[in-house]
């Protein structure tokens, strides 16, 4: 059996590989993984298809991937949400990020963007907070991911203000309502927010990252107003536990080549995203470290598991 498994791993892949994206089309994870999948297809010599399974902060798709056959033909586009934050957001998470998955490779990193419509009463973060403080009811802020939920909780904590959090199924839906005036503010992935910033329809007040983004260098970081406050999110590929180490190694090497290619770097830059290449071992350490860090962040922000 061992020799048969080794032979199968050496021949891998012999058919299409599926990458489960636990969010809908147009989401940050979906936008990043699609060009990666195209490049991996060329590297592996077999089709690499995207399987969108959205819902419940990525829980539905992640659970599906965790239960898939551990043969290397089903991967998960995991993230700091699905592989770290969700552990603290749900009392009963139907998968264990560290037990049900083996790390394959790191892919990309980004941060959150605090946005309002261009005609909003305030034009910077301090003005936004002053406006929010004057309201008789907590100002509504939309979000479509757990990372944005944590970013909002961080803002509430450091500013001492209360906000009315409005959860959406995904970031695109939150942006649609922000553009339409249904909500006054939203926290979105930088890659989703930048196009609307460039169009002039929305205004970016701050980003949550440790440094300004080259995609919109005029937008300050949250730390410039509240020193020490930051939130960086990431995406990586994982496979169901039990996947052959040889298959994981082949996928990890393929991902490393893809992330070093100039065309991939250009595509990620267009998405206001930094490449985050990590080996399977580095990705595993990142998952363990970040799960502990995100749990601490959520405790500090007062987020209770549901």
N, C-alpha and C positions, 0 to 999 in steps of 0.2 A: 504493500500500500504506500509506504514511504517513497519507494522508487517511482511509483506511478504518479504521486503528487509532485515529485521533483521534476519529472518529465513534463507534466502538465504546466508547471511553473516556467520551465525553460521555453516551452512553445507559446506561452502567453504573450499577447492575446490572440485568439483565433476567431473572435467574433466581436461584435459591438460592445463597448464599455458604456455604462450609463452613469451619469453624475446626477444624483438627486440634489436639487436646489430647493430647500424648504421654504421658499418664498415665491411670489408670483413673478411673471415676466415684467421687466422694467424695474425691479427692485435692485438695490446695490449689488447684492450677491449675484443675482442673475446677470447683471451687466458685466461684472468682472469675470465670471466663470465662462461666459460664452466665447470670448476670444481665446481664453486658455484652452477650452475644449477643442477649438478648431486647430490650434497649434499642437495639442497632444495627439490629435487624430493623425497628423502628418508624422509625428515622432513614433507613434505606436504602430502605424500601418493598418489600423482598423477604425471604423466609425466610433466617435465619442459623442454621445447624444445627451441632451439636457432633459431631465425629468422634473418638471416643476410640481411640487406638492406643498402648497402653501397652507398656512393656518396655525393658530395658537403659538405665535412667536417662534415658529420654526419647529415646534414639537411634532407635528404630524409627519412632516417629511423626515425628520431625524429618527423617529421611531420606526418608520418604514425601512429606512436604510439599515438601522441596527438589527432588524429582523431578517434582512436579506441574506441570501446564501453567501458564505464567506469564500468566494472564488475569485475575487478581483474584478468581477464584471459589474458590480454595483458599488459606487463610491458616494460619499456625502460631501457636499460643499459646506463644511462646518464653519463656525465663526465664534467670536467671543460671546455671542448671544447663545447659540445652541450648545456650545461646548464648555461654557463657563457660567454666564449669567443665569441661564434657566434653572440651574441647580438651586439658586436662591429665590427664584420667582415662583416656584411651584412646590407645594408641600409634598406632592406625589408625582414626580417626574417619571414617565413611563419608559425611560432609558437612562442608563448611567454613562455619561460621556467618557469616563476613564476606564470603565469595565467593558462596555459594549462596542468600543471602537479601538482600532489601532491607528496611530498617526501615520500619515503618508508624506505630506509635504506642506510647508507654509506657502502661501500664494501672495497675499496683498494686505495692506493696512491703510486705514483712513481715519477720519474723525467725524464728529457731528457738527452741523451748522445750524445756528439759531437764526430763524428767518421770519420776516414780516413782509406785508405788501409794501410796495414802494411809496404808497400814499399814507402809510401809518403815521400816527402823531409824533413818534420819536424816530430819530435817524441813527442812533447808536445805542449800545447796550445800557449805558448809564441812564440815558433818556428813557429807554424802554422800561427799566426798573422803576424809575421815578413815576412814569405813567401808570404802571401796574399798582404801585403803592397808593395811588389816589383813588383807585376804583373801589366802589362799595362792595363788589363781589370779586372773588379771585379771577384773574384774567385767564381765559381759556388758552391752552397750548396743545396743539395736536402732535401726535407722534405715531410712527408705524413700526417701531422695533423696540426690543428690550434695551438696546444700547441708548436709544433716544430717551426712553423712560428713565434710565439711570442718569443721563445727562440733565434732564429736567429736575430730577430729585436733587442732584448736586447744586444746580442753580438756585433752587428753593432754599437749600441749606445755607449756602454761602451768602445769599442776599437777605435771608431772613423773611422772605415773602412766601405767601401761599399761592399756588396756581391751581386752576381746574384742569386736570390732565384729561385729554380726549384721545383715547386709543383708537387706532385704525388697523385694518387688516394688513396694510402695507404702507410704505412711504409714498408711493405714487398717489394713493387715495388721499393721504393727508395733504399732499401738495395740491391736489385738485381742489380741495375745499379751501385751502389757504388762498389760492389764486381766485377762487370764486367769492371770497369774502365771508364764507360760512364760519371760519375761525380766524382770530386776529393774529395768531402766531403759530409756528410749527418748528420742530426740531427734526432735521433730516440728515441723511448722509451727504457729505460734501459733494460727491459725484452727482447725486440727484439734484442738489440745490444750485450748483454753479451755472447750468444752462439758463435757469430762470433769473439768476443774478445778472448774467451777461445780457439777457433780453431786456433788462430794465424793469421787469414786472415785479420782482421781489428784491428785498434788501437783506443783506446778511449782516447781522449784528456782531457775531463772533463765531469762532470754531472752537471745538473742545480739545484739539490736539496740542501737543507740546510746542509746536512751532507753526508759523503761518504756512499756508499752502501756496505752492507756486501757481496753482490754477486761479487763485484770487488773492494775491499778496497784500491787497489793500485791506483785507478783513482781519481784524485783530484776533488774538487768541483769548479765550476766557481767562487765562492766567494773567493777562496784561491788566485786567481789572481786579481779579481775585487771585493773587499769587499762589502757586502750588496746586491750583485746581485744573485737572486735565483728564481726558478720557480718550484713549486710542482703541479703535476696534480693528479686528483682523479677520481674514478668511484663510482657511486651510483645507486640505483634502484629507479625509480619513476613510477607513474601510472597516467593515464588520470584523469584530474580534474572531480570530481563527483563520484569517486570510494568510496565505503562505508568506513567510518572510522574503522569499525570492521574488514573489509577485510585488510585494510592497517595495522592495529595493528597486525593481525595474520601473515601477511607477514613480518612485522618488527621484530616480536619475532622470527620467523623462521630463518630470516637472522642472528640475533644476536647469536642464537644457532650454526648455521653453522660456523660463523666466530670465534667462541670460540673453535671449535673442533680441536684437534691436527693435524688431517689429512689435514684439510683446511689450517692451518698455514704452514704445510710442503709444500703443493702445491703452496701457494703464495710465500714462500721463494724461491722455485725452479724457480719462474718467476721473481725473484729480485724485489718483490713487498711487501710493508708493508700492513698489514690489517688496515682498517680504519673503524671500526664498529661505526655506529652512529644511534641513534633512528630516527624516522621520524621527530621529532621536531628538533633535532640537525642537521639533514640533511637539513631541511628547512632554518635554520639560516645560514648554510654553503653556500647554494645556493644564498641567498640574499647578504651575505658578499662578496663572491667570484665574483659575477657578477660585483659589484662595483669595486673591486680590479683589476679584469682583464681589465675592461674598462679603468682604470687609467694606467695600464701597457701598454696597446696598444696605448693610447694617448702619453705616454712618449716615446714609441718606434717609434712613427710616422706612425703607421699602420692606413690606411684609409679604411673605410667600402666600399665594392664593391656593 
